[in-house]
């Protein structure tokens, strides 16, 4: 059974937090580490602005693909895909 979009997003956020560290992420968005831990555990909320700041710090940006399906991809990965796609088109590579 494939994970739901919500489960995929949770997994992405948890991986990014594990890579950067909860303490550093909390400091970056101006909250105490325990507040972020409660948020991750589902025991407390963050303000909308703090959630946006957290996503920005973790370099998580929602993007829309051409087929209308919504996904989440790191901005740097999206830029890399665009560069590769342009290079392939310029070289006449067909997929």
HELIX and SHEET records of a PDB file:
HELIX    1   1 UNK A    5  UNK A   20  1                                  16    
HELIX    2   2 UNK A   22  UNK A   29  1                                   8    
HELIX    3   3 UNK A   33  UNK A   41  1                                   9    
HELIX    4   4 UNK A   48  UNK A   57  1                                  10    
HELIX    5   5 UNK A   75  UNK A   90  1                                  16    
SHEET    1   A 2 UNK A  61  UNK A  64  0                                        
SHEET    2   A 2 UNK A  70  UNK A  73 -1                                        
END                                                                             
